[in-house]
Amino acid sequence: MSASLPGSLSRRTLLRATGVAAAAGLAARLSPESLLMGLGGAGAPAESLTFWNFFGGGDGASMVAMADRFEAERPEIRLESSTLSWGAPYYTKVALSTVGNMPPDVGVAHVSRVPTMAAGDLLEPFDLDELARRGITRGTMSEAGWDSALVDDQLWAVPLDTVALVLYYHTEVCEQAGLLDGDGRLLPISGAEGLLDALAAAAEVTGEFGGVMNINGAPAMCFYLFATLYYQLGGAFLEDLGRTVVLDRDRAVQALAFMRELTIERELLPARNDGSGSLNRFTLGKVGFLINGDWDVPLFQSTGTPFSITNMPAVWGTEFRTYGDGHSFILPRSAKRGSARRELCLDFVESCLRNSLLWAEGGHLPAFAEVRESAAFGELEPQRFYVDSGANAVFDPPAWYSGAGSEFETMIGFKAAAVLNGDTSPERAADEMRAGLRRLAEIPPPVAHPDASARGLAQGPSRGAAPGWSPGWSRGSTARGEPARGETTQGEGT
């Protein structure tokens, strides 16, 4: 006996839901039950506001604090918050609920996912004049995040933060290694040899390894490190909205060879380690450094770990670049969202931005300049020590198959992990990365993306964009995978 569709939904609507979910690079296998669950449900009463997110752990606590602040400001509004599973399940639910015209009033999304969601007709654009009246403009926000949410001159998301790959350091270990200055800050690390020397000095203290990272628990983390090194070499991955692969083999090999030197040749990092193992080693002072995203600040503060954070070193050249992404607020498309409810949605978004110091306490770099440049944020430690990472973060290149937790990041991450494990050579991994990207580039996009060349967007790269990017259809990237950050206690899933 076949399942009946909720309300007046037709088979065509159900099929469209499946197609839109696939177009957004979401879960490939959807059960009829999951489809119906995403398309059904009841609309929210006028005095309530529904909000969906994927934040857990420390991120979840920070988001709850911002939600509580909004409810205190607007006691007449009942905020109905739902925290869903990070990654494909979340984006699938948003896609299906939108097609069924039962979406949340406000949702969150990785900025790297926004262009594909917009192309799939899943979002409503924000009115720039409405935002400007609230003091929310490109000039008051992170320019990289703002530009990345622009598609065809329309803003499809309001950035909340920038998330970046950073370098944690255990202050007690580094002090014994002679790596701290008189203020207890890490001495500057410059160049490949400078980083190797710092790790070696920490290893002398611990008697084992100098640093650690999640290699086997999250391929996305391996992608983050590889992308950081590769971008520092001036490399690019894709052009023409993902239809052309421009991965430079020589630069890729150089970056991968350095990664292999860290684990296999110099044994400065364990070649096999998962997320929990990485966090435990760092917490216990068994290593001096942790390569990770900025989202584990609350974890180490709660455990009393003596630590701080700095920007990822410039391994090559004088200007550092690091992998990054961001979280943003979205308005899933809805025929039921009238002007009054839209105003309420903007009230919530504005409240979160103005109270995003609460969010910054979780480790992320606020997009709203009023908060980022405030005296209160300037006193936050260790956040104030790596704020430059936000301005120097590079996002995924735009493509239907790129973005947080995407096939782009996962495929490259697995190849990089194999090098870190010592299971393959840098040369072979680079060749396999290029072959994998070419296979993805040959697949027709499930949704039609804006044609950058036809819209006069073939300008130079914008801030936050890798070489070869078109700023108008900026990016597609990351959760940090938020990653599959694996089985660790790391926040949302970034």
N, C-alpha and C positions, 0 to 999 in steps of 0.2 A: 504494500500500500504506500503510495507516494505521499510525502509531506506536503501539507498545504502552505501556501505563502501567506505571511501576515498581511492584514489589510487588503489593499487592492493591488499588491505587487504582482507583476506579471513575470512570466518566464524570461522575457526580454530584459526586464530590470535585473533579475537575478544573474543573467549571463553578463550584463554590463558590469555588475558588481565584481564578478570574477575577473573580468578583463581589466577593470580599473585597478584592482588589487595587484594584478600581475604587472601592470604598467608602472606602478610605483615601486617596482622591484621588491615586492613583498613575498609572502609565503606562497610557494608554488602549489602546495597541496592543501586544499580547503575542503573540509567536509560539508555536506549539506547542512548539518546542524550548526556549524560555525557561521555559514552564510546567513541562515535564518536568524541567528542570534544577533548578528550585526545589523540586520535590516529591520528587526522588530523593536518594540519598546514604546513607551508612552512619552509624549512631549512634556516639558517642564512647565509648571505653572508660572504665571507672570512674575511672581514675587521671588522666584528662585533663579539661580544661575548654575548651569552645569559646566564642570571643568574636568577634562581628562588629562592625565599625565602619566609618565612612566618612571617617576622618581622614587627610588628606595634608599635605604641606608641614610647616610648623612644628608644627601640631597633631598630625600623625602622629608626629613625633619625641617630642613630650611624652607621647603615649599609649604609645609604645614604652617610654619611661623608666618609666612607672608599671607597665606590664606586667612589665618586668624586675625592678622592686622586689617585685612580688607573687611572682614565681618565686624570688627570693632568699629571701623569707620562707617560701615553701612549696616547697622543692626536690623534694618527692615528687610534685608535681602538674605535669603537662605542659600548659602553656597554649597552645592552638592558636588564634592570632589571625588573622583574615582582614580585610583592608581592601578594601571594595567601592566601586564608583563612587557618588559623592554624589548625593542627590536621588532621583528616581523609581526608578532601577534598584535602589538599596539597599532602599527600602521595598517594592518589588515582590518582591524576593528573600526578604525577611523574611516577607511575607504568604504566599507560596507554600510556603516551607519549613515554616511553621507549620501550614498546612492539611494538608500531607503528613506531619505529625508528625515532621519531621526538622529542627527549628529549632536555632539555636545555644543554648547554655546561657544566655548573657547577650548582649544587644545594646545598642546605643545608639539614641536617637531624640531629635529636637528635642522639647522639651516641648510645643510648639504642635501636634505631630502626635499626642501621646499620647491625647487624648480620642477622636479618630476611630479610632485603632487599638484602643482599649479597646471602643468601641462595635461594632467589627467582630469582636469575640471573638478578637483576635490575641494578647492579653496575659494573664498571670496577675497578680493583685494581690499586692502585698507585704504581709506580715503586720506590722501596726504593733507588736505586742508583740515580735516577733522583732527588728525594727529597734531598738526602744527598749532592749532588752537590750544592744545594741551602741552605745548612745549616739546613735542616729540618730532624731531626733524633729523635729517642726515647730520647736521651740524652738532646736534646734542646726543648723538648715538655713536657707537662704534661704526666707523665708515666701512670697514670690511664686512661686518655683519649686515649692515644696511644694504650695501651694494649686492651682496650675495642673495638677498631676498627679493631683488628686483628682477622681474621677467617682463620684457616688452614694456618697460617704463612704468610698470605697476608694482606696488609693494605688496607682497603676498604673505609677509610675516614681519613681526616686530621683534628684533633681537633682544634677548634677555642677558646673554653673556658671551664670552669667548672661552673655549676650553682648549688647553694647550698641553703638549708634552713638555715636561719640566724635569729638573734634576733635584731629587731629594738628597739631603746629606745628614748623616747621623753626627751631631755635633761633638759627642764624646769621643767617638772613633776618630773623627777628623782633627780634633784638638790634639789627641795623642800622636797623630800622624804629622803634625806640624802644618796643617792645611788651612788653619784659621788665622784671621788677622787679630789685632788688638781688641776689636769690638765683638769678637766671636763669630764673624762672618767668614764665609769661604773665600779664600784668596782667589783672584781671577784665574780661570783656566783658559788657556789660549792654544788653539791648534790641536791636531791629533796627538802629538807627543805630550802636550800638556794634560790632556784627558787620560792618556795611558799612564803617565807618571802619577797623577792623583790617585787613580785606582790602585796602582802598585803600592803606593804609600799606605793606603788604607788596608790593603791585603797584608802588609807587614805587621800591622797592628792586630788584625783579626786572626792571623795565622791561617787563613783560608782564602776567601775571595774578597775582592775590593768592592764589588757592586753586585747588583742583582736586577732582574726584570722578569716579568711573566712571559715566558717563551712558549711553553706547551699548553697553558691554560687558555690563551687568547691569541689567535693568529693576528688579530687586529693590532695588538701591542707591537708585534714584530713589524707590521706594516708601518706603524707610527714612527718607529726608530729608523727604518729604512727610508721612508719618505722624508724625514728630517734631514738625514745625511745626503740623500739624493737632491733635495731642493737646495741644500747649501752648496752643492756643486753646480747649481744652475740648471738642473735637469727638469724636464717636463714629461708627462705621461701621454696626454691625449690632446687632440685638437679637433676642430669641426664638430663640437658637441659629441665627442666620443667616436666619431666615424673614422678618424685617422689616428693611428698609433705612432707616437714620436718618442717612445722610450729610447734613450741613448744607452747603448750597450756598454760603452767604455765607462761612462759615469756610474751606471748601475753596478758594474763589476767592482769599481773602486769603492763604492759605498758598502757593498756586500763583503768585500775583502776585509774592510775595517771591522765589520761586525764579526767576521770569523776570527779576526785577531783578538777581539775581546774575549771570546769564549774558548776557542780551540787552541790557538797558537800561544797566547799569553795566559790563558786560564784565569783571567781577571774577573769574569762572571761565570756562574755555573751554566753549562751548556744545556741543561735540562732542568726546568723549574716551572712550577705553575703559580697561579696567583696567590694562593694561601701561603705557599712556601716563600714567595718573595716578600710578602708582608711580614711574615714571622721572622725571617732572617733579619730584616731591617729593624723591626721592633726590638729584637733581642740584642742588637748591636753586633751581629755576626758579619755584617758588611758595613761599609762606610757610605755607600751610595745606592739609590734606588731610581731607576729610570721608569717614569710612570706619568700618568695624567695628573692634573691638579686636584682631582676629586677626593683624594684620601686624606686631606688635611684633618677633617673631623676625627677620623679613625685614630691617627697618631696622637692627636691632642687628647682624646679620651683615654688612651693607654698610658699617657705620661711619657711618651717616647721623646727623648731630647733630639730635636730635629729642626731643620729649616729647609728652605727651597731656594733654588736659583734658576735662572734661565738655562736651557740647554746650551752647552758651549758651542762656539763657532769652531767646529772641527776643521773646516776649510774656509779660508778667507777671513775677513775682519768683521763682517756683518752676519749675525746669527739669524737663522730662520728655523722655524720649528713647525711640526704638523699641528694643525688646529681645526676646530669645528666650533659650533655654537648651538645653544638652545634658543628657541624662539616661540612666540605665541602665534597661533593661527586661528582663523575663523573658518571652520569647515563649512562648505557651501550648504545653505539651507533656504528653502522657499518660505520658511516660517519666521525668519529673522526680520522683524520690522525695525523701523527706525529707533523706537524706544529700547528694544532689546539690544540693538547694535550699540547704542549709547552706553547701556549697562555693561556690555562686553568691553568697551573701551575704558570704562571706569575701572574695571578689574585689572586690565592690562596696565593702565597708568599707575594704579595703586602698587602693583607688583614692581614696576620699574622704580618708583620713588622709594620703595621700601627694600630695594634689592641689596642694601648693605647686609640684610639678613641672609640673602643668597650668597653674597661674597664670603660670608663667614664659613661657608662650606668649601671654599677653595677656588671657586670660579671667579673670573674677572668680569665685573659688571659692564654691560654695554652702555648703560645710561651715564653720560658724562657727569651729570650732577652728583651721582654717587661715586663714580670712579675717581673724580678729582676732588672729592670732599676731604676735609681734615680727618673725619672719622675713618674713611678707608685708608688714608695715609698712615694711620696708627695700627692698622691690622697687620699682624705678623703671622706667618711669613708672606702673606699675599702681596704686600707692597714691594717685596724683593724680586718678584717675577712679573710685575705688571707689564713690562716691556714685551713679554711673550705674546700678549694679546695683539699688539701692534705689528708683530713680526710673524704671526701665524699664517700658514699657507693651507688653504683648504683643498679638498679633492677637486679635480677638474670636472667640468660639467659633462655628464653623460647619463643616459637612462639607467646604466648599470653601476654607477658610482654612488657614493654617499655612505652615511654611517651604517656599519654592519652589512655593507653591500658585497656583491660578488667581486667587485673590483678590489676592495680592501682585503677580503678573505683570501682570494686567490694569491695575491701578491704576498700577503702575510704568511701563508703556508710555505711559499717558496723561500722567503726570508728566514722562517723558522728552521727550515731544513739546513740552511747554511749555518745558523747559530748552533744547531745540534751537531754539526759536523757530518751530516748525512749526504751532502752534495756540495759541489764546488760553486764558487761565486759565478763562474762563467756559465755553468749549466743552468743555475737558477735564473740568471739574467735572460738567457735564451728562452727558458720556459715561461718567464713572466711576459716576454714579448709575444710569444706564441699564444699564451692565454688571453692577452689583451686583444690580439688580432681576431681570435675566435669570437670574443664578445662584440668587437666592433662590427663584425660581419652579420650579426643578428639584427634583423629589422627592429627598430624601436617599437615597443607595444603601444606607445602614445606618441603623438606628433609634437615635437619640441619646436619652440619658436626658431625661425631661421635667422641666426645672428647676422649673416652677411646681408640678407635682404632688408634688415632693419637698421643698417648703418652702425652696427655694434663692433665692427672689427677695428677697435682702437687698441691702444696699448693696455697692458694688464693693469687692473686697479689694485689698490692696497689690499693685501691679503690674497691676491691671485697669483698663481704660479705662472711662469713664463708661457706664453701661448694662449692664455685664457682670454675669453671675451667677457669684459666686465658686465655687459648688459644681461647675459644669461649666465651669471657667475655661478659656478661651481656645482657641486653635487658631491658630498663626501661622507663621514663619519660618523660612535656614542661614544665617540670615543670608541669605534666599533661600537658605540659606547660600548663598547666592544661587545663583543662578547667579552666582558671583562672577566668571564669565567666564573668560577664558583666562589670568588672572594666576597668580602663584605663591602666592596666598593659600591658607591652610590648608584644612582638610577640604573644604569646599564648604559653611559654617556652618550 
